[in-house]
């Protein structure tokens, strides 16, 4: 039996069960939106930290 088979079968069963729920698309869209917002927030935090660090380096250069 290939290594990926049990996971694939489980994923297929989960998708089939999810397809029976009439509002599954709306729930998945909500999850996708939350994931995208989280990704953007992390990107903004990372950029802010990089800018802060660069500012500290520039201040250290001015102090000499």
N, C-alpha and C positions, 0 to 999 in steps of 0.2 A: 504494500500500500504506500503510495507517495506521501511525503511529509505534509504537503499542503491540503490533502483531501479532507480530513475532519473539519478543519477551519472553513474550507470552501462549502462543505455541506451544511455546516452550522450557519454560515452567512446566508446561504440560499434559503434555508428554512426561516431565518429571521426576516429576510426580505419578503418571503411569501406571507408570513404572518402579518407583517407590517402593511402589506398591500390590502389586507382585509379591513384595516381601519380607515374610515372615510376622511379623517382630518390629518392623516400622517404627513401629507405634503406640506401643510401649514406648519406643523410641528418641526419638520425638517428644515423648512425655510427659517423659522425662528432660531433654531440651533445654528444654522449656517451664518445668519446675521450676527449672532452672539460671537461666534468664532472669528468672523471677520473683524468685528469691533475690538475683540481682544488682541488680535494680530496687530491692528493699527495702534492700539494703546501701547503695546510693548515696543513697537517701532518708534513711537514718539518718546517714550521714556528712555530708550536706548540713545536716541539722537540727542535728547536733553542732557543725558549724562556725558556724552561725548563733547557737547558744546561746553558744559561746565568744566570738564577736565581741560579742554583746550584753553578756556579762560584762565584757569589756575596756572597753566604753563606760561601763558603770556604775562601774568602778574609776576611770576617768579623771574622771568626774563627782565622785567622792568626794575625789580629790586636788585638785580645784579649779581 
